[in-house]
Amino acid sequence: MTAPIKRFDDEPYLQQCEATVTAVTPEGIELDQTVCYARSGGQAGDSGTLTLPDGQVLALADTVYADDRSRILHVLVEGAALPQVGDRVTVAIDWVRRHKLMRLHTCLHLLGSLVPAPVTGCSISPDSARIDFDLPESTLDKADLTERLNALINARTDVAVNAITPEELAAQPDLVRTVGAAPPAGTARIRIIEIPGVDRQPCGGTHVANTGEIGPITVTKIEKKSRTNRRVVVAFA
């Protein structure tokens, strides 16, 4: 089966699109293209709606990848009616929720640039996000990080999306900040998110076009999760 077109890769502000149902399974609905980001890289999957040809609106609870990661599953709320293979539908995201995820994901890129340590994980939900650093001894301070983070946000720097080859990435291993992260096998082009002068790294998530769009942020918590792990949590101020 052909992999779906991921409209969110190049058009993160696109809120809906027309699509054809290609499969209906107990795990979810598959479409030939979608605006819904599938949960990955720490970022939550999109919720939203599917509108059927007769005008019936089905609620989407989540969007996830199938086990083989070549397919995207649109998970309906429990008890929802099912579309039929071949149906032409309109798939739409919960834009308010998605925009919060875009703002916080971009914020984590800024935060990562302020802490000179490898990243061991992250999680991005609509109202808060966290990033874990391989940092044996913490010298991090909430007030200091909050001030420096908001300074980067208020610089209103444009966020660029580019691509490089696996060979180009192999020649620049420092671009990969996350321990153990690697692009999917067989990937011909690797998506790069760049905030000029601040951060440049491979990332498949959705981001805002300018750092000023993030808005005021507060570092709400710095936790010691293990001997070599420090977790920093941020939320909208």
N, CA and C of each residue as an Amber inpcrd file, in Angstrom:
protein
   711
   0.8370000  -1.1930000   0.0000000   0.0000000   0.0000000   0.0000000
   0.8750000   1.2480000   0.0000000   0.4870000   2.2550000  -0.8020000
   1.2410000   3.4930000  -0.8860000   1.1200000   4.2870000   0.4080000
   2.2420000   4.8270000   0.8680000   2.2180000   5.6360000   2.0860000
   1.4040000   6.9050000   1.8420000   0.7010000   7.3930000   2.8590000
  -0.1170000   8.5940000   2.6720000   0.7390000   9.8360000   2.4960000
   0.1860000  10.8310000   1.8320000   0.8420000  12.1310000   1.7160000
   0.6630000  12.8670000   3.0380000   1.7760000  13.2800000   3.6360000
   1.7450000  13.9750000   4.9240000   1.7230000  15.4760000   4.6610000
   0.5380000  16.0360000   4.5570000   0.4250000  17.4540000   4.2400000
   1.0390000  18.3360000   5.3280000   1.0860000  17.8190000   6.5560000
   1.6050000  18.6070000   7.6790000   3.1080000  18.8470000   7.5720000
   3.8190000  18.0480000   6.7960000   5.2670000  18.2280000   6.6570000
   5.5980000  19.5770000   6.0430000   4.9040000  19.9180000   4.9660000
   5.2030000  21.1560000   4.2390000   4.1870000  22.2590000   4.4900000
   3.0410000  21.9040000   5.0680000   1.9780000  22.8820000   5.2920000
   1.4260000  22.7530000   6.7120000   2.2360000  23.0770000   7.7270000
   1.7730000  22.8790000   9.1030000   0.5960000  23.7610000   9.5000000
   0.3380000  24.8230000   8.7210000  -0.7950000  25.7010000   9.0330000
  -2.0730000  25.2920000   8.2910000  -1.9890000  24.2790000   7.4430000
  -3.1610000  23.7860000   6.7240000  -4.0700000  23.0510000   7.7040000
  -5.3210000  23.4790000   7.7940000  -6.2060000  22.9520000   8.8320000
  -7.1160000  21.8280000   8.3550000  -7.2920000  21.6720000   7.0450000
  -8.1030000  20.5750000   6.5400000  -7.7430000  20.2790000   5.1000000
  -8.1120000  19.0870000   4.6570000  -7.9090000  18.7250000   3.2610000
  -8.9050000  17.6330000   2.8830000  -9.1100000  17.4740000   1.5930000
  -9.9270000  16.3830000   1.0820000  -9.0510000  15.1350000   0.9950000
  -9.6480000  13.9790000   1.2300000  -8.8920000  12.7260000   1.1960000
  -9.8170000  11.5810000   0.8260000  -9.2100000  10.4870000   0.4020000
  -9.9640000   9.2690000   0.0940000  -9.6260000   8.2010000   1.1130000
 -10.6340000   7.5170000   1.6390000 -10.4180000   6.4360000   2.5990000
  -9.8140000   5.2400000   1.8640000  -8.6580000   4.7890000   2.3410000
  -7.9760000   3.6660000   1.6910000  -8.0930000   2.3650000   2.4850000
  -8.3920000   2.4540000   3.7680000  -8.5480000   1.2570000   4.6020000
  -9.3350000   1.6160000   5.8540000 -10.1110000   0.6540000   6.3230000
 -10.8700000   0.8000000   7.5720000 -10.5670000  -0.4250000   8.4240000
  -9.9080000  -0.2180000   9.5580000  -9.5280000  -1.3170000  10.4370000
  -9.9710000  -0.9980000  11.8610000  -9.9690000  -2.0010000  12.7300000
 -10.3030000  -1.7140000  14.1370000  -9.3570000  -0.7040000  14.7850000
  -8.1270000  -0.6030000  14.2530000  -7.1440000   0.3010000  14.8410000
  -7.3460000   1.7430000  14.3980000  -7.9310000   1.9510000  13.2180000
  -8.1200000   3.3130000  12.7480000  -8.4090000   3.3840000  11.2650000
  -8.6630000   4.6030000  10.8000000  -8.9880000   4.8760000   9.4050000
  -7.7280000   5.3320000   8.6870000  -7.4820000   4.7850000   7.5000000
  -6.3420000   5.1960000   6.6950000  -6.8290000   6.0150000   5.5060000
  -6.0640000   7.0710000   5.1950000  -6.4050000   7.9810000   4.1090000
  -5.2440000   8.0960000   3.1440000  -5.5370000   8.5420000   1.9210000
  -4.4530000   8.6970000   0.9480000  -3.6110000   9.9390000   1.2200000
  -4.1590000  10.8950000   1.9750000  -3.4140000  12.0650000   2.4130000
  -4.0740000  12.6080000   3.6760000  -3.3190000  13.3910000   4.4400000
  -3.8810000  13.8730000   5.7030000  -3.1630000  15.1230000   6.1870000
  -3.9010000  15.9390000   6.9380000  -3.3080000  17.0820000   7.6430000
  -2.9910000  16.7120000   9.0860000  -3.3780000  15.5220000   9.5180000
  -3.2280000  15.1120000  10.9170000  -1.8340000  14.5610000  11.1840000
  -1.1340000  15.2030000  12.1150000   0.1850000  14.7350000  12.5240000
   0.0250000  13.4790000  13.3800000   0.7770000  12.4360000  13.0440000
   0.7130000  11.1930000  13.8060000   1.7170000  11.2280000  14.9530000
   1.2850000  10.8260000  16.1240000   2.1100000  10.8730000  17.3350000
   3.4920000  10.2760000  17.0930000   4.5250000  11.0820000  17.3220000
   5.9040000  10.6190000  17.1570000   6.8490000  11.7110000  17.6300000
   8.1060000  11.3170000  17.8980000   9.1140000  12.2780000  18.2890000
   8.7760000  13.0450000  19.5520000   7.9090000  12.4760000  20.3820000
   7.5080000  13.1450000  21.6040000   6.2900000  14.0350000  21.4550000
   5.9170000  14.3750000  20.2180000   4.7700000  15.2540000  19.9930000
   3.4840000  14.4530000  19.9250000   2.4570000  14.9230000  20.6280000
   1.1610000  14.2570000  20.6230000   0.5600000  14.2720000  19.2210000
  -0.2440000  13.2510000  18.9190000  -0.9400000  13.1970000  17.6440000
  -2.1240000  14.1380000  17.6240000  -2.5530000  14.4900000  16.4030000
  -3.6790000  15.4120000  16.2710000  -5.0140000  14.7410000  16.5460000
  -5.9350000  15.5250000  17.0710000  -7.3460000  15.1600000  17.1090000
  -8.0590000  16.0640000  16.1060000  -9.3260000  15.7650000  15.8240000
 -10.0440000  16.5730000  14.8470000 -11.3240000  15.9130000  14.4130000
 -11.6390000  16.0080000  13.1080000 -12.8910000  15.4470000  12.5930000
 -12.6910000  14.8580000  11.2090000 -13.5490000  13.9020000  10.8830000
 -13.7130000  13.3910000   9.5300000 -15.1510000  13.6810000   9.1130000
 -15.3330000  14.3740000   8.0030000 -16.6750000  14.6520000   7.4980000
 -16.9380000  13.7520000   6.3060000 -18.0140000  12.9560000   6.3980000
 -18.3440000  11.9730000   5.3640000 -19.0900000  12.6350000   4.2050000
 -19.2260000  11.9270000   3.0760000 -19.9080000  12.5040000   1.9110000
 -21.3380000  12.9640000   2.2020000 -22.0200000  12.3210000   3.1690000
 -23.3990000  12.7090000   3.4940000 -23.4640000  13.8380000   4.5160000
 -22.2950000  14.3920000   4.8940000 -22.2720000  15.4940000   5.8540000
 -22.1010000  15.0690000   7.2910000 -22.1390000  13.7700000   7.5550000
 -21.9500000  13.2940000   8.9320000 -20.5230000  13.5900000   9.3870000
 -20.3860000  14.1080000  10.6070000 -19.0840000  14.4840000  11.1490000
 -18.6800000  13.4800000  12.2220000 -17.5190000  12.8380000  12.0260000
 -16.9980000  11.8670000  12.9780000 -15.8540000  12.5060000  13.7530000
 -15.8190000  12.2790000  15.0500000 -14.7680000  12.8570000  15.8840000
 -13.5380000  11.9600000  15.8850000 -12.3710000  12.5700000  15.6710000
 -11.0900000  11.8640000  15.7340000 -10.4690000  12.0860000  17.1050000
 -10.1910000  10.9930000  17.8060000  -9.6150000  11.0950000  19.1490000
  -8.1000000  11.2240000  19.1210000  -7.4540000  10.6590000  18.0750000
  -5.9920000  10.6380000  18.0480000  -5.5390000  10.2760000  16.6430000
  -4.2710000  10.5200000  16.3620000  -3.6450000  10.0870000  15.1190000
  -2.3230000   9.4330000  15.4800000  -2.1010000   8.2070000  14.9940000
  -0.9100000   7.4460000  15.3670000  -0.3660000   6.7270000  14.1320000
   0.8710000   6.2820000  14.2440000   1.4400000   5.4380000  13.2050000
   1.0940000   3.9790000  13.4780000   0.9280000   3.2060000  12.4070000
   0.8280000   1.7550000  12.5370000   2.1950000   1.2200000  12.9490000
   2.2350000  -0.0270000  13.3550000   3.4770000  -0.6090000  13.8590000
   4.6220000  -0.5180000  12.8580000   4.3080000  -0.6060000  11.5700000
   5.3710000  -0.5560000  10.5600000   5.7720000   0.8760000  10.1890000
   5.0670000   1.8500000  10.7640000   5.3320000   3.2800000  10.5880000
   5.1890000   3.7460000   9.1440000   4.6840000   2.9030000   8.2720000
   4.4520000   3.3390000   6.9010000   3.0210000   3.8230000   6.7090000
   2.1730000   3.5690000   7.6870000   0.7540000   3.9220000   7.5940000
   0.3530000   4.8120000   8.7690000  -0.5920000   5.7220000   8.5170000
  -1.1170000   6.6090000   9.5500000  -2.5460000   6.2080000   9.8550000
  -2.8390000   6.0390000  11.1340000  -4.1490000   5.6050000  11.5840000
  -4.8810000   6.7570000  12.2630000  -6.0610000   7.0830000  11.7480000
  -6.9090000   8.1080000  12.3370000  -7.8970000   7.3920000  13.2630000
  -7.7270000   7.6090000  14.5540000  -8.4810000   6.8530000  15.5580000
  -9.7690000   7.5970000  15.8950000 -10.9040000   6.9750000  15.6190000
 -12.1920000   7.5870000  15.9160000 -12.5420000   7.4200000  17.3900000
 -13.3800000   8.3180000  17.8960000 -13.8680000   8.1450000  19.2630000
 -14.6920000   6.8640000  19.3190000 -14.7400000   6.2590000  20.4920000
 -15.4460000   4.9910000  20.6500000 -16.9150000   5.1320000  20.2770000
 -17.3970000   4.1790000  19.4680000 -18.8030000   4.1640000  19.0910000
 -19.1320000   4.9480000  17.8430000 -18.1440000   5.6000000  17.2290000
 -18.4100000   6.3910000  16.0210000 -18.7180000   5.4800000  14.8420000
 -19.5380000   5.9840000  13.9210000 -19.8060000   5.2510000  12.6900000
 -18.5270000   5.1680000  11.8700000 -18.4670000   4.1730000  10.9840000
 -17.2620000   3.9800000  10.1820000 -17.5110000   4.3940000   8.7330000
 -16.5540000   5.0640000   8.1210000 -16.6610000   5.3410000   6.6920000
 -16.4030000   4.0660000   5.8900000 -16.5700000   4.1470000   4.5950000
 -16.3120000   3.0190000   3.7120000 -15.0580000   3.3040000   2.8790000
 -14.3400000   2.2410000   2.5420000 -13.1920000   2.3940000   1.6530000
 -13.6750000   3.0360000   0.3500000 -12.9540000   4.0330000  -0.1010000
 -13.3300000   4.7550000  -1.3090000 -14.0950000   6.0290000  -1.0460000
 -14.6090000   6.2100000   0.1710000 -15.3260000   7.4450000   0.5030000
 -14.3960000   8.6430000   0.3570000 -14.9400000   9.7150000  -0.1740000
 -14.2220000  10.9820000  -0.2280000 -14.6210000  11.7770000   1.0190000
 -13.6670000  12.1120000   1.8520000 -13.9630000  12.7470000   3.1340000
 -13.1560000  14.0400000   3.2710000 -13.5420000  14.8380000   4.2400000
 -12.7550000  16.0060000   4.6320000 -12.1680000  15.7270000   6.0070000
 -10.8650000  15.7760000   6.1060000 -10.1990000  15.5560000   7.3880000
  -9.7100000  16.9050000   7.8910000 -10.0540000  17.2200000   9.1480000
  -9.7060000  18.5220000   9.7220000  -9.1030000  18.3240000  11.1070000
  -8.1590000  19.1990000  11.4520000  -7.5250000  19.1220000  12.7610000
  -8.1930000  20.0870000  13.7310000  -8.0450000  19.7890000  15.0170000
  -8.3930000  20.7420000  16.0750000  -7.2680000  21.7710000  16.0680000
  -7.4950000  22.9080000  15.4030000  -6.4300000  23.8560000  15.1570000
  -5.9010000  24.4920000  16.4350000  -6.7620000  24.8400000  17.3620000
  -6.3110000  25.4680000  18.6050000  -5.3290000  24.5400000  19.3250000
  -5.6650000  23.2560000  19.3710000  -4.7960000  22.2730000  20.0180000
  -3.4780000  22.1350000  19.2490000  -3.5610000  21.9920000  17.9250000
  -2.3510000  21.8270000  17.0980000  -1.4280000  23.0280000  17.2340000
  -1.9920000  24.2240000  17.2300000  -1.1420000  25.4150000  17.2960000
  -0.3740000  25.4590000  18.6140000  -0.9950000  25.0250000  19.6970000
  -0.2810000  24.9480000  20.9740000   0.8830000  23.9690000  20.8800000
   0.6530000  22.8400000  20.2200000   1.7180000  21.8480000  20.0540000
   2.8610000  22.4100000  19.2110000   2.5320000  23.1400000  18.1550000
   3.5540000  23.7510000  17.3020000   4.3840000  24.7590000  18.0940000
   3.7020000  25.5670000  18.8940000   4.3990000  26.5890000  19.6920000
   5.3500000  25.9270000  20.7010000   4.8440000  24.9070000  21.3990000
   5.6740000  24.2700000  22.4200000   6.8040000  23.4470000  21.8100000
   6.5530000  22.8230000  20.6620000   7.6310000  22.0490000  20.0340000
   8.7740000  22.9800000  19.6190000   8.4260000  24.1080000  19.0220000
   9.4490000  25.0790000  18.6480000  10.1660000  25.6010000  19.8870000
   9.4220000  25.7890000  20.9620000  10.0120000  26.2450000  22.2220000
  11.0720000  25.2670000  22.7240000  10.8350000  23.9730000  22.5870000
  11.8190000  22.9920000  23.0460000  13.1170000  23.0930000  22.2450000
  13.0210000  23.4550000  20.9700000  14.2480000  23.6620000  20.1950000
  15.0600000  24.8130000  20.7850000  14.3730000  25.8780000  21.1650000
  15.0580000  27.0070000  21.7900000  15.6650000  26.5970000  23.1300000
  14.8980000  25.8740000  23.9130000  15.3760000  25.4440000  25.2280000
  16.6000000  24.5470000  25.0850000  16.5600000  23.6320000  24.1340000
  17.6920000  22.7400000  23.9220000  18.9560000  23.4890000  23.5670000
  18.7980000  24.6290000  22.9000000  19.9790000  25.4110000  22.5270000
  20.6310000  26.0720000  23.7350000  19.8860000  26.2000000  24.8300000
  20.4000000  26.8670000  26.0310000  21.1020000  25.9180000  26.9930000
  20.9410000  24.6170000  26.7690000  21.5260000  23.6220000  27.6800000
  22.5170000  22.7700000  26.8870000  23.8050000  22.9220000  27.1010000
  24.8230000  22.1990000  26.3240000  24.9930000  20.7550000  26.7830000
  23.9600000  19.9500000  26.5560000  24.0000000  18.5400000  26.9490000
  23.1360000  17.7390000  25.9850000  23.4630000  16.4580000  25.7780000
  22.6380000  15.6210000  24.9060000  21.2040000  15.5070000  25.4260000
  20.2670000  15.4080000  24.5080000  18.8530000  15.2330000  24.8510000
  18.5420000  13.7430000  24.8930000  17.8630000  13.3010000  25.9490000
  17.5270000  11.8760000  26.0700000  16.0380000  11.5990000  25.8810000
  15.2340000  12.6310000  25.7130000  13.8120000  12.4190000  25.4840000
  13.0450000  13.7120000  25.6120000  11.8090000  13.6910000  25.1080000
  10.9390000  14.8500000  25.2620000   9.4920000  14.4110000  25.1350000
   8.6020000  15.2690000  25.5620000   7.1720000  15.0110000  25.4400000
   6.4680000  16.3470000  25.2880000   5.5770000  16.4370000  24.2910000
   4.8970000  17.6950000  24.0010000   3.4000000  17.4520000  23.9990000
   2.7040000  18.0600000  24.9520000   1.2520000  18.0160000  25.0230000
   0.7370000  19.4250000  24.7540000  -0.5700000  19.6290000  24.6340000
  -1.0510000  20.9600000  24.2780000  -0.7610000  22.0580000  25.3010000
  -0.6080000  21.7180000  26.5600000  -0.4770000  22.7540000  27.5840000
   0.8930000  22.8250000  28.2450000   1.7040000  21.8020000  28.0740000
   3.0460000  21.8340000  28.6400000   3.9290000  20.8690000  27.8550000
   5.2350000  21.0410000  28.0410000   6.1900000  20.1680000  27.3570000
   7.3900000  19.9760000  28.2650000   8.0890000  18.8740000  28.0430000
   9.3010000  18.6260000  28.8390000  10.3740000  18.0660000  27.9360000
  11.6160000  18.3270000  28.3570000  12.7740000  17.8080000  27.6510000
  13.7670000  17.2990000  28.6830000  14.3370000  16.1300000  28.4330000
  15.2770000  15.5040000  29.3510000  16.6950000  15.6390000  28.8120000
  17.6190000  15.9860000  29.7070000  19.0180000  16.1580000  29.3330000
  19.9000000  15.1620000  30.0710000  20.9260000  14.6820000  29.3690000
  21.9540000  13.8510000  29.9940000  22.9020000  14.7940000  30.7200000
  22.5680000  15.0740000  31.9610000  23.2620000  16.1070000  32.7140000
  23.4830000  15.6120000  34.1430000  24.6750000  15.0630000  34.4390000
  24.9200000  14.4920000  35.7730000  24.7710000  15.5020000  36.8980000
  25.3270000  16.6980000  36.7140000  25.2370000  17.7230000  37.7520000
  24.4430000  18.9020000  37.2080000  23.3820000  19.2340000  37.8960000
  22.5260000  20.3030000  37.3990000  23.0140000  21.6760000  37.8530000
  23.2050000  22.5410000  36.8730000  23.4780000  23.9470000  37.1670000
  22.3360000  24.8010000  36.6190000  21.2080000  24.1480000  36.3480000
  20.0780000  24.8360000  35.7380000  19.2600000  25.5750000  36.7960000
  18.7750000  26.7340000  36.4190000  17.9630000  27.5500000  37.3220000
  16.6940000  27.9770000  36.5860000  15.5500000  27.8010000  37.2170000
  14.2680000  28.0780000  36.5610000  14.1640000  29.5270000  36.0960000
  14.4730000  30.4500000  36.9840000  14.3260000  31.8640000  36.6420000
  15.2720000  32.2710000  35.5150000  16.5100000  31.7820000  35.5750000
  17.4910000  32.1100000  34.5410000  17.0840000  31.5380000  33.1990000
  16.6790000  30.2660000  33.1820000  16.2550000  29.6470000  31.9290000
  15.0270000  30.3370000  31.3570000  14.0790000  30.6820000  32.2240000
  12.8700000  31.3760000  31.7680000  13.2290000  32.6950000  31.0960000
  14.1220000  33.4530000  31.7020000  14.5140000  34.7510000  31.1480000
  15.2010000  34.5890000  29.7980000  16.1430000  33.6630000  29.7130000
  16.8770000  33.4840000  28.4630000  15.9940000  32.8910000  27.3680000
  15.0920000  32.0180000  27.7540000  14.1740000  31.4040000  26.7920000
  13.2470000  32.4580000  26.1910000  12.6900000  33.3120000  27.0200000
  11.7980000  34.3540000  26.5110000  12.5390000  35.3840000  25.6780000
  13.8170000  35.5730000  25.9580000  14.6130000  36.4750000  25.1200000
  14.7320000  35.9160000  23.7010000  14.9370000  34.6080000  23.5880000
  15.0020000  33.9810000  22.2640000  13.6450000  34.0520000  21.5600000
  12.5820000  33.8470000  22.3130000  11.2380000  33.9410000  21.7390000
  10.9840000  35.3520000  21.2200000  11.3250000  36.3310000  22.0370000
  11.0540000  37.7210000  21.6840000  11.9710000  38.2570000  20.5890000
  13.0020000  37.5110000  20.2430000  13.8560000  37.9030000  19.1160000
  13.1180000  37.7640000  17.7870000  12.0180000  37.0510000  17.8020000
  11.1520000  36.8980000  16.6210000  11.9370000  36.4400000  15.3860000
  12.6060000  35.3160000  15.5510000  13.4140000  34.7400000  14.4760000
  12.5690000  33.8030000  13.6250000  12.6840000  33.9120000  12.3080000
  11.9600000  33.0110000  11.4170000  12.5020000  31.5910000  11.5600000
  11.6070000  30.6170000  11.4420000  11.9700000  29.1990000  11.5370000
  11.9390000  28.6110000  10.1300000  13.0520000  28.0330000   9.7110000
  13.1650000  27.5030000   8.3520000  13.0660000  25.9780000   8.3550000
  12.4810000  25.4330000   7.2960000  12.4000000  23.9860000   7.1040000
  13.1610000  23.6440000   5.8330000  14.1940000  22.8120000   5.9750000
  15.0050000  22.4050000   4.8320000  15.1510000  20.8820000   4.8410000
  15.9950000  20.3740000   3.9690000  16.2400000  18.9320000   3.9200000
  17.6730000  18.6770000   3.4900000  18.2300000  17.5770000   4.0000000
  19.5660000  17.1400000   3.5980000  19.5110000  15.6410000   3.3390000
  20.5600000  15.1150000   2.7540000  20.6350000  13.6820000   2.4790000
  21.2030000  12.9590000   3.7030000  20.9900000  11.6440000   3.7970000
  21.6110000  10.8830000   4.8870000  23.1290000  11.0270000   4.8970000
  23.7290000  11.1450000   3.7140000  25.1770000  11.2960000   3.6340000
  25.6210000  12.6380000   4.2230000  24.8450000  13.6770000   3.9590000
  25.1560000  14.9920000   4.5200000  24.9980000  14.9910000   6.0330000
  23.9930000  14.2710000   6.5230000  23.8140000  14.1810000   7.9760000
  24.9560000  13.4080000   8.6160000  25.4040000  12.3280000   7.9580000
  26.4990000  11.5280000   8.5010000  27.7780000  12.3570000   8.6160000
  27.9090000  13.3450000   7.7470000  29.0950000  14.2050000   7.7930000
  28.9690000  15.3160000   8.8280000  27.7580000  15.4480000   9.4050000
  27.5140000  16.4720000  10.4290000  26.8240000  15.8340000  11.6380000
  27.4900000  14.8910000  12.2980000  26.8320000  14.1420000  13.3770000
  26.3740000  15.0250000  14.5350000  26.9750000  16.2020000  14.7000000
  26.5860000  17.0820000  15.7960000  25.1840000  17.6570000  15.6130000
  24.6180000  17.5220000  14.4110000  23.2520000  18.0020000  14.1970000
  22.2400000  17.1980000  15.0130000  22.5660000  15.9420000  15.2970000
  21.6470000  15.0750000  16.0390000  21.8520000  15.3020000  17.5280000
  20.9020000  15.9640000  18.1650000  21.0170000  16.2820000  19.5840000
  20.4570000  15.1870000  20.4800000  19.5330000  14.3770000  19.9400000
  18.8430000  13.3800000  20.7530000  19.5670000  12.0500000  20.7180000
  19.9210000  11.5340000  21.8760000  20.6430000  10.2650000  21.9880000
  19.8090000   9.1350000  21.3880000  20.4120000   8.3710000  20.5000000
  19.7360000   7.2140000  19.9220000  18.7920000   7.5290000  18.7880000
  18.6390000   8.8050000  18.4390000  17.7210000   9.1720000  17.3620000
  18.3600000   8.8940000  16.0160000  17.5410000   8.4120000  15.0940000
  18.0170000   8.1500000  13.7360000  16.8360000   8.2600000  12.7890000
  17.0590000   8.7820000  11.5790000  15.9600000   8.8580000  10.6120000
  15.5100000   7.4670000  10.2060000  14.2560000   7.3170000   9.7850000
  13.7710000   6.0040000   9.3540000  14.6300000   5.4280000   8.2370000
  14.8100000   4.1130000   8.2520000  15.6050000   3.4550000   7.2100000
  15.0100000   3.7260000   5.8300000  15.8820000   3.9440000   4.8780000
  15.4250000   4.1680000   3.5180000  15.0320000   5.6020000   3.2090000
  15.1840000   6.5020000   4.1690000  14.8240000   7.8980000   3.9520000
  15.8370000   8.5640000   3.0140000  15.3390000   9.1450000   1.9400000
  16.2290000   9.7730000   0.9630000  16.5600000  11.2070000   1.3460000
  15.6100000  11.8930000   1.9640000  15.8020000  13.2670000   2.3870000
  15.4030000  13.3940000   3.8480000  16.2290000  14.0560000   4.6290000
  15.9900000  14.2010000   6.0640000  15.5880000  15.6490000   6.3470000
  14.4630000  15.7940000   7.0190000  13.9050000  17.1080000   7.2950000
  14.7150000  17.8090000   8.3940000  15.0990000  19.0560000   8.1230000
  15.9040000  19.8340000   9.0620000  15.1310000  21.0870000   9.4720000
  15.0300000  21.3020000  10.7740000  14.4400000  22.5230000  11.3050000
  15.5730000  23.4440000  11.7310000  15.5500000  24.6780000  11.2290000
  16.6200000  25.6200000  11.5520000  16.0590000  26.9290000  12.0780000
  16.5560000  27.3280000  13.2310000  16.3010000  28.6520000  13.7850000
  17.6510000  29.3540000  13.7080000  17.8630000  30.1680000  12.6810000
  19.1980000  30.7030000  12.3970000  19.8710000  31.3370000  13.6190000
  21.1230000  30.9100000  13.8220000  21.9000000  31.4250000  14.9330000
  21.5590000  30.8110000  16.2720000  20.5730000  29.9070000  16.2830000
  20.1130000  29.3250000  17.5550000  20.1630000  27.8040000  17.5320000
  19.5130000  27.1840000  16.5570000  19.3930000  25.7200000  16.5620000
  19.1930000  25.2150000  15.1390000  19.7730000  24.0520000  14.8650000
  19.5920000  23.3760000  13.5720000  19.7160000  21.8920000  13.8240000
  18.6410000  21.1310000  13.5310000  18.6770000  19.6990000  13.7920000
  17.5750000  18.9810000  13.0240000  17.7290000  17.6610000  12.8160000
  16.6700000  16.8810000  12.1750000  15.4390000  16.8400000  13.0720000
  14.2520000  16.9930000  12.4860000  13.0200000  16.9320000  13.2700000
  11.8360000  16.7590000  12.3340000  10.9320000  15.8630000  12.6990000
   9.7550000  15.6200000  11.8720000   8.5030000  16.2730000  12.3960000
   8.6150000  17.0680000  13.4740000   7.4340000  17.6640000  14.0880000
   6.9260000  18.8880000  13.3550000   5.8500000  19.4590000  13.8940000
   5.2870000  20.6880000  13.3320000   5.7350000  21.8730000  14.1730000
   6.0430000  22.9880000  13.5010000   6.6110000  24.1570000  14.1760000
   5.9640000  25.4300000  13.6760000   6.0710000  26.4790000  14.4920000
   5.5790000  27.7820000  14.0650000   6.5860000  28.4080000  13.1060000
   6.1470000  29.4360000  12.3740000   6.9890000  30.0550000  11.3590000
   7.9480000  31.0770000  11.9360000   7.6780000  31.5550000  13.1550000
   8.5090000  32.5760000  13.7690000   8.4760000  32.3700000  15.2800000
   9.6170000  32.5210000  15.9370000   9.6720000  32.2410000  17.3760000
   8.7430000  33.1450000  18.1820000   8.4750000  34.3530000  17.6870000
   7.5900000  35.2510000  18.4170000   6.1830000  34.7060000  18.5740000
   5.8210000  33.7770000  17.7060000   4.4920000  33.1730000  17.7550000
   4.3120000  32.2680000  18.9740000   5.4190000  31.8540000  19.5780000
   5.3350000  30.9680000  20.7520000   4.6320000  31.6610000  21.8970000
   4.9400000  32.9330000  22.1230000   4.3710000  33.6650000  23.2410000
   5.1520000  33.4320000  24.5210000   4.7790000  34.1290000  25.6120000
   5.5130000  34.0100000  26.8710000   5.4870000  32.5830000  27.4220000
   6.6360000  32.1430000  27.9240000   6.8130000  30.7860000  28.4400000
   7.4300000  30.8500000  29.8370000   7.0480000  29.8980000  30.6810000
   7.6440000  29.7810000  32.0090000   8.2520000  28.3960000  32.1810000
   9.4670000  28.3260000  32.7030000  10.0340000  27.0460000  33.1210000
   9.4080000  26.7230000  34.4730000   8.5410000  25.7240000  34.4950000
   7.7620000  25.4440000  35.7030000   8.4380000  24.4650000  36.6520000
   9.3700000  23.6640000  36.1210000   9.9640000  22.6380000  36.9760000
  11.2860000  22.1640000  36.3970000  12.2460000  21.8950000  37.2500000
  13.4820000  21.2030000  36.8850000  13.6230000  20.0340000  37.8420000
  13.5950000  18.8190000  37.3020000  13.5920000  17.6150000  38.1370000
  14.8380000  16.7680000  37.8920000  15.2920000  16.1090000  38.9290000
  16.3240000  15.0940000  38.8030000  15.6090000  13.7550000  38.6630000
  15.6480000  13.1780000  37.4530000  14.9400000  11.9220000  37.1920000
  15.8170000  10.7080000  37.4470000  17.1110000  10.8870000  37.3450000
  18.0630000   9.8190000  37.6520000  19.4140000  10.4740000  37.8880000
  20.4310000   9.6770000  38.1220000  21.7500000  10.2160000  38.4150000
  22.2670000  11.0940000  37.2740000  21.8900000  10.7530000  36.0370000
  22.4010000  11.5080000  34.8910000  21.2900000  12.1300000  34.0580000
  20.1280000  12.3330000  34.6380000  19.0050000  12.8470000  33.8500000
  18.3480000  14.0130000  34.5700000  18.3000000  15.1820000  33.8850000
  17.5980000  16.3420000  34.3870000  16.4490000  16.6700000  33.4400000
  15.2380000  16.8160000  33.9890000  14.0400000  17.0990000  33.1840000
  13.6290000  18.5430000  33.4000000  13.4250000  19.2590000  32.2970000
  12.9680000  20.6450000  32.3450000  11.5670000  20.7120000  31.7430000
  10.6480000  21.2710000  32.5070000   9.2410000  21.3590000  32.0830000
   8.8890000  22.8220000  31.8200000   8.2320000  23.0730000  30.6860000
   7.8180000  24.4400000  30.3390000   6.3130000  24.4710000  30.0840000
   5.7200000  25.6500000  30.2720000   4.2900000  25.8480000  30.0150000
   4.0720000  27.2880000  29.5910000   2.9210000  27.5510000  29.0110000
   2.5890000  28.9220000  28.6400000   2.4160000  29.7650000  29.8910000
   2.9570000  30.9680000  29.8550000   2.8930000  31.8580000  31.0260000
   1.4890000  32.4400000  31.1650000
